[in-house]
Amino acid sequence: MPELLEHLGEMGLVGLVKIDGERERKPWTVVISGQRLDGAVIRVDGHSLEYCLRHAVASLHERFPDLSVAHRRPCGRTARSAVLEQ
């Protein structure tokens, strides 16, 4: 995940990951924003960090189809995910 957030920063985007222990449902939130999104904000709330990252990256891929980067799952296996590639 640090590589993903670093790459977002290199692209001029802002990435935020939040865990809210006070919420009983969907405690994880991933938000991506920035000028490259033309005022749009990608926000995903979910039951796990992996779920939120997967869906946020899919939304990025919809906006930027030529994006591609692998990120590491918590168990150490590599999952193919879309992230902005310059």
N, CA, C and O of each residue as an XYZ file, in Angstrom:
344
protein
N       0.806     -1.197      0.000
C       0.000      0.000      0.000
C       0.853      1.267      0.000
O       0.472      2.232     -0.661
N       1.977      1.318      0.699
C       2.781      2.547      0.630
C       3.177      2.910     -0.801
O       3.235      4.089     -1.152
N       3.451      1.891     -1.630
C       3.823      2.168     -3.018
C       2.658      2.787     -3.780
O       2.845      3.690     -4.596
N       1.467      2.295     -3.509
C       0.267      2.826     -4.152
C       0.082      4.292     -3.794
O      -0.132      5.123     -4.677
N       0.161      4.619     -2.507
C      -0.025      5.999     -2.075
C       1.084      6.895     -2.608
O       0.832      8.038     -2.989
N       2.303      6.384     -2.635
C       3.418      7.156     -3.177
C       3.182      7.467     -4.655
O       3.427      8.585     -5.108
N       2.708      6.475     -5.397
C       2.454      6.664     -6.822
C       1.334      7.680     -7.048
O       1.412      8.498     -7.965
N       0.303      7.630     -6.224
C      -0.769      8.618     -6.328
C      -0.210     10.019     -6.122
O      -0.568     10.947     -6.848
N       0.669     10.173     -5.130
C       1.292     11.468     -4.867
C       2.122     11.953     -6.032
O       2.100     13.137     -6.366
N       2.860     11.036     -6.659
C       3.667     11.401     -7.822
C       2.791     11.900     -8.967
O       3.232     12.696     -9.796
N       1.553     11.428     -9.005
C       0.636     11.833    -10.067
C      -0.145     13.094     -9.711
O      -0.989     13.545    -10.486
N       0.134     13.662     -8.545
C      -0.577     14.859     -8.137
C      -1.923     14.576     -7.503
O      -2.761     15.469     -7.384
N      -2.132     13.335     -7.096
C      -3.377     12.959     -6.437
C      -3.156     12.847     -4.935
O      -2.024     12.737     -4.465
N      -4.247     12.878     -4.199
C      -4.216     12.738     -2.751
C      -4.901     11.432     -2.398
O      -6.008     11.169     -2.866
N      -4.253     10.604     -1.573
C      -4.843      9.346     -1.136
C      -4.982      9.329      0.371
O      -4.056      9.707      1.090
N      -6.125      8.894      0.850
C      -6.402      8.838      2.275
C      -6.962      7.460      2.611
O      -7.871      6.968      1.943
N      -6.407      6.840      3.658
C      -6.919      5.566      4.155
C      -7.327      5.789      5.609
O      -6.566      6.349      6.399
N      -8.536      5.345      5.954
C      -9.058      5.571      7.300
C      -9.709      4.299      7.833
O     -10.401      3.589      7.104
N      -9.479      4.025      9.106
C     -10.212      2.982      9.815
C     -10.977      3.674     10.939
O     -10.392      4.393     11.749
N     -12.277      3.452     10.979
C     -13.129      4.083     11.979
C     -13.720      2.994     12.861
O     -14.735      2.388     12.519
N     -13.091      2.756     13.972
C     -13.510      1.715     14.896
C     -14.864      1.958     15.533
O     -15.448      1.045     16.117
N     -15.365      3.165     15.430
C     -16.674      3.469     15.999
C     -17.819      3.051     15.086
O     -18.959      2.921     15.533
N     -17.515      2.839     13.798
C     -18.558      2.380     12.864
C     -18.673      0.869     12.945
O     -17.667      0.165     12.861
N     -19.866      0.372     13.104
C     -20.073     -1.070     13.178
C     -20.012     -1.720     11.799
O     -19.562     -2.858     11.673
N     -20.456     -1.017     10.777
C     -20.442     -1.539      9.409
C     -19.506     -0.689      8.577
O     -19.436      0.528      8.747
N     -18.796     -1.330      7.688
C     -17.905     -0.646      6.748
C     -16.972      0.343      7.442
O     -17.039      1.543      7.176
N     -16.109     -0.140      8.322
C     -15.234      0.766      9.065
C     -14.076      1.351      8.242
O     -13.473      2.342      8.655
N     -13.760      0.755      7.092
C     -12.651      1.236      6.271
C     -13.137      2.234      5.232
O     -14.225      2.083      4.675
N     -12.322      3.259      4.973
C     -12.606      4.245      3.934
C     -11.324      4.535      3.174
O     -10.266      4.722      3.774
N     -11.423      4.572      1.846
C     -10.332      5.016      0.981
C     -10.877      6.158      0.137
O     -11.924      6.031     -0.498
N     -10.153      7.281      0.135
C     -10.548      8.454     -0.638
C      -9.378      8.853     -1.527
O      -8.236      8.904     -1.072
N      -9.664      9.134     -2.792
C      -8.665      9.630     -3.733
C      -9.240     10.890     -4.374
O     -10.370     10.892     -4.862
N      -8.445     11.964     -4.365
C      -8.886     13.214     -4.960
C      -7.697     13.908     -5.606
O      -6.559     13.452     -5.488
N      -7.965     14.995     -6.279
C      -6.893     15.764     -6.899
C      -7.329     16.375     -8.211
O      -8.364     16.014     -8.770
N      -6.518     17.311     -8.696
C      -6.855     18.038     -9.915
C      -7.016     17.125    -11.120
O      -7.843     17.404    -11.989
N      -6.253     16.047    -11.197
C      -6.352     15.145    -12.356
C      -7.718     14.489    -12.458
O      -8.074     13.958    -13.511
N      -8.483     14.519    -11.384
C      -9.829     13.940    -11.402
C     -10.883     14.996    -11.738
O     -12.081     14.728    -11.643
N     -10.449     16.172    -12.123
C     -11.363     17.246    -12.538
C     -12.464     17.528    -11.515
O     -13.635     17.654    -11.872
N     -12.085     17.625    -10.263
C     -13.040     17.953     -9.212
C     -13.785     16.768     -8.631
O     -14.487     16.907     -7.629
N     -13.640     15.602     -9.249
C     -14.312     14.403     -8.727
C     -13.527     13.847     -7.531
O     -12.338     14.125     -7.374
N     -14.186     13.085     -6.722
C     -13.572     12.403     -5.588
C     -13.985     10.948     -5.650
O     -15.161     10.634     -5.835
N     -13.022     10.067     -5.496
C     -13.317      8.638     -5.411
C     -13.336      8.286     -3.931
O     -12.352      8.506     -3.224
N     -14.449      7.742     -3.464
C     -14.571      7.333     -2.065
C     -15.173      5.941     -2.030
O     -16.191      5.668     -2.667
N     -14.525      5.069     -1.274
C     -15.040      3.712     -1.103
C     -15.047      3.403      0.389
O     -14.024      3.531      1.062
N     -16.204      2.996      0.901
C     -16.348      2.520      2.272
C     -16.556      1.018      2.206
O     -17.291      0.534      1.346
N     -15.920      0.274      3.102
C     -16.084     -1.171      3.040
C     -15.710     -1.890      4.314
O     -15.294     -1.292      5.307
N     -15.874     -3.200      4.246
C     -15.630     -4.069      5.392
C     -14.152     -4.417      5.569
O     -13.757     -4.889      6.635
N     -13.321     -4.188      4.528
C     -11.890     -4.484      4.642
C     -11.085     -3.485      3.817
O     -11.598     -2.883      2.873
N      -9.841     -3.324      4.180
C      -8.959     -2.439      3.424
C      -8.767     -2.957      2.008
O      -8.778     -2.170      1.062
N      -8.591     -4.254      1.842
C      -8.409     -4.839      0.516
C      -9.603     -4.538     -0.391
O      -9.421     -4.204     -1.562
N     -10.806     -4.653      0.136
C     -12.017     -4.345     -0.626
C     -11.992     -2.887     -1.096
O     -12.232     -2.604     -2.270
N     -11.704     -1.975     -0.182
C     -11.701     -0.550     -0.513
C     -10.637     -0.222     -1.552
O     -10.904      0.509     -2.507
N      -9.434     -0.758     -1.371
C      -8.366     -0.501     -2.334
C      -8.721     -1.051     -3.711
O      -8.525     -0.380     -4.724
N      -9.240     -2.263     -3.742
C      -9.598     -2.891     -5.016
C     -10.618     -2.034     -5.776
O     -10.477     -1.823     -6.980
N     -11.636     -1.546     -5.077
C     -12.679     -0.760     -5.739
C     -12.218      0.655     -6.083
O     -12.619      1.193     -7.115
N     -11.394      1.260     -5.251
C     -10.866      2.590     -5.564
C      -9.959      2.525     -6.792
O     -10.022      3.392     -7.664
N      -9.122      1.501     -6.854
C      -8.224      1.332     -7.996
C      -9.029      1.037     -9.265
O      -8.669      1.503    -10.346
N     -10.101      0.276     -9.144
C     -10.965      0.010    -10.304
C     -11.587      1.309    -10.816
O     -11.700      1.499    -12.027
N     -11.989      2.199     -9.917
C     -12.538      3.491    -10.325
C     -11.487      4.329    -11.034
O     -11.787      4.996    -12.024
N     -10.253      4.300    -10.533
C      -9.167      5.006    -11.207
C      -8.949      4.443    -12.605
O      -8.733      5.184    -13.565
N      -9.008      3.129    -12.700
C      -8.785      2.487    -13.989
C      -9.870      2.869    -14.998
O      -9.589      2.984    -16.191
N     -11.091      3.065    -14.537
C     -12.168      3.510    -15.427
C     -11.861      4.891    -16.014
O     -12.166      5.161    -17.176
N     -11.264      5.753    -15.209
C     -10.941      7.107    -15.657
C      -9.648      7.153    -16.476
O      -9.503      7.975    -17.381
N      -8.706      6.255    -16.143
C      -7.395      6.208    -16.792
C      -7.121      4.769    -17.227
O      -6.397      4.053    -16.535
N      -7.683      4.325    -18.359
C      -7.605      2.921    -18.772
C      -6.191      2.367    -18.979
O      -6.001      1.152    -18.920
N      -5.212      3.217    -19.217
C      -3.861      2.728    -19.484
C      -3.033      2.549    -18.216
O      -1.820      2.361    -18.307
N      -3.636      2.600    -17.064
C      -2.926      2.501    -15.800
C      -2.719      1.056    -15.380
O      -3.576      0.197    -15.592
N      -1.568      0.810    -14.783
C      -1.300     -0.554    -14.334
C      -0.130     -0.582    -13.367
O       0.965     -0.120    -13.690
N      -0.365     -1.128    -12.178
C       0.677     -1.315    -11.168
C       0.248     -2.474    -10.285
O      -0.943     -2.649    -10.032
N       1.183     -3.255     -9.822
C       0.868     -4.346     -8.894
C       1.013     -3.828     -7.474
O       1.976     -3.126     -7.167
N       0.069     -4.165     -6.602
C       0.244     -3.833     -5.190
C       0.211     -5.124     -4.389
O      -0.339     -6.132     -4.831
N       0.806     -5.080     -3.207
C       0.936     -6.275     -2.377
C      -0.277     -6.435     -1.487
O      -0.714     -5.490     -0.831
N      -0.812     -7.637     -1.473
C      -1.885     -7.955     -0.535
C      -1.271     -8.135      0.843
O      -0.073     -8.397      0.956
N      -2.081     -7.999      1.901
C      -1.544     -8.170      3.257
C      -0.859     -9.509      3.467
O       0.070     -9.591      4.271
N      -1.283    -10.565      2.774
C      -0.676    -11.869      2.969
C       0.630    -12.003      2.189
O       1.290    -13.039      2.272
N       1.013    -10.974      1.435
C       2.279    -10.995      0.727
C       2.187    -11.413     -0.726
O       3.171    -11.295     -1.457
N       1.030    -11.900     -1.171
C       0.884    -12.270     -2.574
C       0.675    -11.019     -3.402
O       0.096    -10.043     -2.925
N       1.135    -11.041     -4.619
C       0.964     -9.892     -5.499
C      -0.384     -9.978     -6.195
O      -0.736    -11.014     -6.761
N      -1.128     -8.899     -6.152
C      -2.418     -8.805     -6.848
C      -2.274     -7.769     -7.938
O      -1.726     -6.691     -7.703
N      -2.744     -8.069     -9.097
C      -2.670     -7.123    -10.204
C      -3.749     -6.080    -10.000
O      -4.933     -6.411     -9.927
N      -3.352     -4.839     -9.907
C      -4.293     -3.750     -9.688
C      -3.954     -2.595    -10.597
O      -2.818     -2.445    -11.046
N      -4.929     -1.806    -10.853
C      -4.707     -0.632    -11.709
C      -4.373      0.570    -10.838
O      -5.077      0.885     -9.879
N      -3.316      1.210    -11.186
C      -2.932      2.480    -10.582
C      -2.305      3.284    -11.702
O      -1.837      2.720    -12.691
N      -2.295      4.548    -11.558
C      -1.832      5.411    -12.627
C      -0.362      5.202    -12.938
O       0.498      5.251    -12.059
N      -0.105      4.971    -14.200
C       1.263      4.841    -14.673
C       1.525      5.971    -15.645
O       0.769      6.161    -16.597
N       2.565      6.705    -15.420
C       2.824      7.877    -16.270
C       3.469      7.481    -17.557
O       3.757      8.339    -18.392
